[in-house]
Amino acid sequence: MENHLSASVHTTHSLIVPQEEEPKRADLFISQQFPLYSRTFFQTLIDQNLVMVNNKKAKASTVIKPFDQITVQIPPVPTINYEASPEIKKKLGEIDVNIVHEEREFLIISKPAGLMTHKPSPYNTEITLVDWLLSQWHQLALVGHHDRPGIVHRLDKDTSGLMIIPRTNHAHMIMSDLFKQRAIKKKYIALVHGHPARTGTIEFPIARDNVNRNKMTHTNQSGRPALTHFVVKEYFENSSLIEVSPITGRTHQIRVHCAAIGHPLIGDHLYGTKSSLISRHALHATSLTFAFNGKPFVFNQEMPMDMQQLINQLKKTI
């Protein structure tokens, strides 16, 4: 597929860490100097050897100190020319995003499985939810970070369900703070292998895997704290339907935590095994509860057809 992506050269920025700066991770310091880009964006640049500290390639663990010299090469964020290709317009039109609720300052949408929230790196050319959103609301390009406009949280590519999309920078700031304060309550429905306890709490730290950078791990004790609650809704012969409430929001948190207790998601090829009954991991974001400008909002959604069909198949084996 011809991608019709905008092209330009990297821009190089040189920084000297101020004398009064406290030692901190390089990705954090750089993201504070370039607030229009996310911290994850600069973590990606570090992985791609585009960040130098004192003329040495930075690592994810690099800690900067006063007077350190930092060089950052920022590649262009690719954008799609929606009018350039009938094929792209057709593909965008085939994306099945459901607008659940619309406010002046934010949207609630339901993301289908198989659609990335945003590009994982500046070099990725796959069409994403961000591309679809910008094709519908061009003004979202000015909301939030340049590398993920309109995005304040994300779902994995093969996770379906409810998402909040800020429509203004005011809403983006408020929603970001609500997520940091853990004031937005999220619930998911998942189908897992085996029979976990009726209720449980999982509290393993989560870090990026040192070998497979596309994967997270719970075995690294230097990982970030992560907390997940779950309740079993129904047991089947060799599997269970559970409701999951992640308190923190780490990458792949539910998938990693379920696998860590010996009950990986059905269909999760990364942390478990593929399934002949469903083409993706069985996880759906089913509920969002929060207050915005003093007004309470509660959104709930039933599970998608592929997960319901999976349940029907699992019931036949009882």
C-alpha positions in Angstrom: 0.0 0.0 0.0 1.3 3.4 -0.9 1.4 5.3 2.4 1.5 9.0 1.2 3.3 10.0 4.4 4.9 13.4 4.8 8.7 13.3 4.7 11.3 15.6 6.1 14.7 15.3 7.7 15.5 14.8 11.4 16.0 17.9 13.4 18.9 17.9 15.9 18.7 19.6 19.3 21.6 20.1 21.7 21.0 20.6 25.4 23.2 21.2 28.4 21.7 20.1 31.7 21.4 23.1 34.0 23.5 23.2 37.2 20.4 23.3 39.4 18.8 20.2 37.8 18.4 17.1 40.0 19.7 13.8 38.6 17.0 12.0 36.7 16.4 9.6 33.8 17.3 11.0 30.4 13.9 10.3 28.9 12.1 12.2 31.7 14.5 15.2 31.4 14.2 15.4 27.6 10.4 15.1 27.7 10.2 18.0 30.1 12.2 20.1 27.7 9.9 19.2 24.8 6.4 19.1 26.3 4.7 18.7 23.0 6.1 15.1 22.7 5.4 12.3 25.1 7.9 10.6 27.3 7.3 7.3 25.5 8.3 9.1 22.2 11.7 9.8 23.7 12.1 6.3 25.1 11.6 5.1 21.5 14.3 7.6 20.3 16.7 6.2 22.9 16.0 2.6 21.7 16.7 3.8 18.1 20.1 5.4 19.2 18.9 8.9 18.4 19.8 10.3 21.8 23.4 10.9 22.9 24.6 11.9 26.4 28.2 13.2 26.5 28.8 11.8 23.0 27.7 8.3 24.0 24.5 6.5 23.0 22.0 6.9 25.8 20.3 3.8 27.3 16.9 3.6 28.9 18.6 3.6 32.3 20.8 6.6 31.6 20.7 9.2 34.4 21.6 12.7 33.5 23.5 15.1 35.8 24.2 18.8 35.8 26.4 20.0 32.9 25.8 16.8 30.8 25.6 17.4 27.1 22.6 15.9 25.4 22.0 15.6 21.7 18.5 14.6 20.4 17.6 13.8 16.8 13.8 14.2 16.4 12.4 12.5 13.3 9.3 13.9 11.7 6.0 12.5 13.0 4.4 10.9 9.9 1.1 12.2 8.8 -1.3 10.8 6.2 -2.6 12.9 3.4 -6.1 11.7 3.5 -7.0 13.1 0.1 -4.0 11.7 -1.7 -5.0 8.1 -2.1 -8.4 6.5 -2.7 -7.0 3.3 -1.1 -6.2 5.1 2.1 -9.7 6.8 2.2 -11.2 3.4 1.6 -9.2 1.8 4.4 -10.1 4.6 6.8 -13.8 4.2 5.9 -13.6 0.5 6.7 -12.4 1.1 10.3 -15.3 0.3 12.6 -14.9 2.9 15.4 -18.1 3.5 17.3 -18.8 7.0 18.8 -20.4 6.0 22.1 -20.9 9.6 23.5 -20.0 13.1 22.4 -19.3 16.1 24.6 -18.0 19.5 23.5 -14.6 18.7 25.2 -14.3 15.0 24.8 -15.5 11.9 23.0 -16.1 8.4 24.2 -15.3 5.9 21.5 -15.2 2.1 21.2 -12.0 0.9 19.5 -12.2 -2.3 17.5 -9.6 -5.1 18.0 -6.9 -5.0 15.4 -6.4 -1.3 15.3 -3.4 0.4 16.9 -4.1 3.4 19.1 -1.1 5.4 17.7 2.1 4.7 15.9 4.6 2.9 18.1 7.5 4.7 16.4 7.9 7.6 14.0 8.8 5.1 11.2 5.6 3.0 11.5 3.2 3.4 8.5 0.3 1.3 9.7 -3.1 3.2 9.8 -4.0 3.8 13.4 -6.9 5.1 15.5 -5.1 8.5 15.5 -5.2 8.5 11.7 -9.0 7.8 11.8 -9.6 10.5 14.4 -7.7 13.1 12.4 -9.6 12.2 9.3 -12.9 12.9 11.2 -11.8 15.9 13.3 -8.8 17.7 11.8 -8.6 20.0 14.8 -7.4 17.1 17.0 -4.0 17.5 15.5 -3.5 20.4 17.9 -4.6 18.5 21.0 -2.0 16.8 23.3 1.3 15.5 22.1 2.6 15.8 18.5 3.3 12.1 18.3 -0.1 11.0 19.6 -2.6 13.8 19.1 -6.0 13.4 20.8 -4.7 10.5 22.9 -4.7 10.5 26.7 -4.6 6.7 27.3 -4.4 3.7 25.0 -5.5 0.2 24.4 -3.3 -2.5 22.9 -3.9 -3.2 19.2 -5.9 -6.4 19.8 -7.8 -5.0 22.9 -11.2 -3.7 22.1 -13.4 -1.3 24.0 -14.0 2.1 25.5 -11.6 5.0 25.3 -11.7 8.7 26.2 -10.6 11.1 23.4 -10.0 14.7 24.5 -11.2 17.3 22.0 -9.4 20.3 23.5 -6.0 20.8 25.3 -8.0 21.9 28.4 -9.7 18.4 28.4 -6.4 16.7 27.6 -4.8 18.4 30.7 -7.7 17.5 33.0 -8.0 13.9 31.7 -4.2 13.4 32.1 -4.4 14.6 35.7 -7.3 12.3 36.4 -5.4 9.3 35.1 -2.3 10.3 37.2 -4.6 10.6 40.2 -6.2 7.2 39.4 -9.5 9.0 39.4 -10.7 7.3 36.2 -12.1 3.9 37.1 -11.7 1.3 34.3 -13.1 -2.2 34.1 -12.4 -4.9 31.5 -13.9 -8.3 30.7 -11.4 -11.0 29.9 -11.4 -14.8 29.2 -8.5 -16.6 30.8 -7.2 -20.2 30.9 -7.8 -22.2 34.0 -9.7 -21.4 37.2 -8.3 -18.5 39.3 -9.6 -17.7 42.8 -13.1 -16.1 42.9 -11.5 -12.8 43.7 -7.9 -11.7 43.8 -5.3 -8.9 43.7 -2.2 -9.1 41.6 0.7 -6.8 42.5 3.8 -7.7 40.5 6.0 -4.9 39.2 6.1 -4.5 35.4 9.2 -3.7 33.3 10.1 -4.0 29.7 11.7 -7.3 28.8 15.4 -7.1 28.3 15.4 -9.6 25.4 12.1 -8.9 23.6 11.5 -5.2 23.7 7.9 -5.7 22.4 7.2 -7.6 25.6 6.8 -6.7 29.3 7.9 -8.8 32.3 6.8 -9.2 35.9 10.1 -10.8 37.1 12.2 -7.7 37.2 11.9 -6.3 40.7 13.1 -2.9 39.5 9.9 -2.6 37.4 7.2 0.0 38.0 4.6 -0.9 40.7 1.4 -2.3 39.2 -1.9 -3.3 40.9 -4.8 -5.3 39.4 -8.0 -6.5 41.0 -10.2 -9.2 39.5 -13.5 -11.0 40.1 -14.5 -14.3 38.4 -17.9 -13.9 36.7 -18.2 -17.5 35.4 -16.2 -20.7 35.4 -16.1 -23.0 32.3 -14.5 -26.4 32.1 -10.9 -25.2 31.6 -11.3 -21.4 31.5 -13.0 -18.5 33.2 -14.7 -15.2 32.5 -13.3 -12.5 34.7 -13.9 -8.8 35.4 -10.6 -6.9 35.8 -10.0 -3.6 37.4 -6.5 -2.2 36.8 -5.6 0.4 39.4 -2.4 1.4 37.7 -2.0 1.7 33.9 1.2 -0.1 32.9 1.8 -1.4 29.4 0.2 -4.8 28.9 -0.7 -4.8 32.6 -3.7 -7.1 32.5 -2.1 -9.5 30.1 1.2 -9.7 32.1 -0.6 -10.0 35.5 -2.9 -12.8 34.3 0.0 -14.7 32.9 2.0 -14.2 36.0 -0.6 -16.0 38.2 -0.8 -18.9 35.7 -4.0 -17.8 33.9 -3.0 -16.1 30.6 -5.7 -14.6 28.4 -7.2 -16.9 25.8 -5.6 -16.1 22.5 -2.7 -14.1 23.9 0.2 -15.2 21.6 2.7 -12.9 23.5 2.1 -14.1 27.0 0.3 -17.4 26.4 -0.6 -19.3 23.3 -2.7 -18.6 20.2 -6.3 -20.0 20.1 -8.3 -21.7 17.4 -11.4 -20.2 18.9 -10.6 -16.4 18.7 -8.1 -14.5 16.5 -6.8 -12.2 19.3 -6.5 -12.0 23.0 -9.9 -12.0 24.7 -9.9 -8.6 26.4 -12.4 -5.8 26.2 -12.5 -2.4 28.0 -16.1 -2.5 29.1 -16.5 0.4 31.6 -15.3 4.0 32.3 -16.3 6.0 35.4 -15.0 9.6 36.0 -16.0 13.1 36.8 -15.3 16.0 34.4 -15.8 19.6 35.5 -17.8 18.4 38.5 -20.2 16.2 36.4 -20.1 12.4 36.8 -19.9 10.2 33.8 -20.4 6.4 33.6 -20.1 4.5 30.4 -20.7 0.7 30.0 -20.5 -1.5 26.9 -21.3 -5.1 26.3 -18.5 -7.4 25.1 -18.0 -7.7 21.3 -19.3 -10.5 19.1 -16.1 -12.5 18.9 -15.8 -12.8 22.7 -19.5 -13.7 23.0 -19.0 -16.4 20.4 -15.9 -17.6 22.3 -18.1 -17.9 25.5 -20.7 -19.9 23.6 -18.0 -22.3 22.4 -16.6 -22.6 26.0 -20.0 -23.4 27.4 -20.4 -26.3 24.9 -17.4 -28.0 26.5 -18.9 -28.0 30.0 
